Amino acid sequence: MRILLVLIAFGMIAVPALLALGRQDEARGRRIANALIIFLTPAFALGLIHGVPELDGRALQYPIAWTTLRLVLTGIALILPWCLYVWLAGARR
């Protein structure tokens, strides 16, 4: 079950990056840059969870608040690639 959840999470991050990479209306360098931004930005949010001791579950004060913040950051990390894809793929004016 854990493997399935990891695959779903990876798919939610990788699919928008691959869609940005496969666009044909932009130059190759721009497509690669957009795909890297989309793919690496969630890693920053998830890195915060493991880098900050309070978010890693080692907090002694206010454990419910830190757990809630950890869940919010995880949710943002999974939704952020799709938001970035829509924003970066928007019409150029």
C-alpha positions in Angstrom: 0.0 0.0 0.0 2.8 2.4 0.8 4.4 1.8 -2.6 1.1 2.6 -4.3 0.9 5.9 -2.4 4.5 6.8 -3.3 3.8 6.1 -6.9 0.6 8.3 -6.9 2.5 11.1 -5.2 5.4 10.8 -7.7 2.9 10.8 -10.6 1.3 14.0 -9.2 4.7 15.6 -9.4 6.1 14.1 -12.5 3.1 14.3 -14.9 2.9 18.1 -15.0 6.7 18.3 -15.4 6.5 15.9 -18.3 3.6 17.8 -19.9 5.7 21.0 -19.7 8.6 19.2 -21.2 6.5 17.9 -24.1 5.1 21.3 -25.2 6.0 22.2 -28.7 5.2 25.9 -28.7 8.2 27.1 -26.7 12.0 26.8 -27.2 13.8 23.8 -25.8 15.7 25.7 -23.1 12.5 27.3 -21.9 10.7 23.9 -21.8 13.5 22.3 -19.8 13.6 25.2 -17.4 9.9 25.1 -16.8 9.9 21.3 -16.3 12.8 21.6 -13.8 10.9 24.4 -11.9 7.8 22.3 -11.8 9.6 19.1 -10.7 12.0 20.6 -8.1 9.6 23.1 -6.3 7.7 20.4 -4.4 11.1 19.0 -3.3 11.7 22.3 -1.5 8.4 22.0 0.4 9.0 18.4 1.3 12.6 19.3 2.3 11.2 21.8 4.8 9.3 19.0 6.4 12.4 16.9 7.0 14.8 19.8 7.6 12.9 21.6 10.4 12.9 19.5 13.6 9.4 20.7 14.6 7.9 19.6 11.2 9.7 16.2 11.4 7.7 15.2 14.4 10.2 15.9 17.1 8.3 18.9 18.5 7.6 18.8 22.2 5.3 21.9 22.3 2.2 22.2 20.3 2.3 18.8 18.5 -1.1 19.2 16.9 -0.2 22.6 15.3 3.0 21.2 13.9 1.3 18.1 12.6 -1.3 20.3 10.9 1.4 22.5 9.3 3.2 19.3 8.1 0.0 18.0 6.5 -0.6 21.4 4.8 2.9 21.5 3.4 2.5 18.0 2.1 -0.7 18.9 0.4 0.8 22.0 -1.1 3.8 20.0 -2.4 1.4 17.7 -4.3 -0.8 20.4 -5.7 1.9 22.9 -6.5 3.2 21.2 -9.7 -0.2 21.4 -11.3 -0.6 25.1 -10.3 2.9 25.9 -11.7 2.1 24.0 -14.9 -1.1 26.0 -15.5 0.7 29.3 -14.6 3.7 28.6 -16.8 1.7 27.2 -19.7 -0.6 30.2 -19.7 -1.0 32.4 -22.8 2.0 34.6 -23.4 1.0 38.2 -24.1 
